[in-house]
Amino acid sequence: MSRSITQTLTCPCGKVFTSQVYDYVNVAQEPQLRYIVLAGLINVSTCPTCGRRAALARPFIYSDPAHKLLIYVHPRSDAPQEARLLILEKLRSVYTDVIATQEQQNDEEHKCSKGGRSVTLTPSQAREMPPLQVVFGLDQLTELVNAALSPDERLGRLAMSTQSRSEAERGQFLDIARKLASEMGCNYEVEDLSDEYTVWIYGSRRNIGALMRELTPQG
Ligand SMILES: [Zn+2]
């Protein structure tokens, strides 16, 4: 499973709110997280009152076994060279430990669980774990992820907007958009301007394409 903590933040506008901060993103279990990453919104908090965004500079691991990706993402794209080398050195030893632990756990599993279902990796699977890559900043991560994805798995977006200034109508509009997004396995994001209210729905191009077809009147 992915791993995150809930962090309490105070916006410059005074609003106190909570935001999820991930240190382990597993897209095999939560495919939608891939698109939050590609939209540049992972570990980014949005103030529910004023909409101000803030990047929560926290390193995380991005794991996508189906595409053989295991990536350590350092939040700063401007980290100096010495810091980079130090991080790489540290990670190399952690990674070796992880594989060693997994092999050990599997040995124990074989001894004590006869006929039970094993969910841990076998030693050969552990050896087949993708090599750990290290990137600095979300842009580098996006490049690696996009290179591994087929075109219809890449990020697609769709904007739905209304010019209504009524809070109630905007609320209803959001409800509909939110429902559509969740039915199609997509995420959404709100852009709330005084003269226009836009809900961005984003997810894989495949799902966004299906959603567009659904919204197009038939006949
Ligand atoms: Zn705010």
Boltz pocket constraint, residues with backbone or C-beta under 6 A from the ligand:
constraints:
  - pocket:
      binder: B
      contacts: [[A, 11], [A, 12], [A, 13], [A, 14], [A, 15], [A, 47], [A, 48], [A, 49], [A, 50], [A, 51], [A, 52]]
      max_distance: 6.0
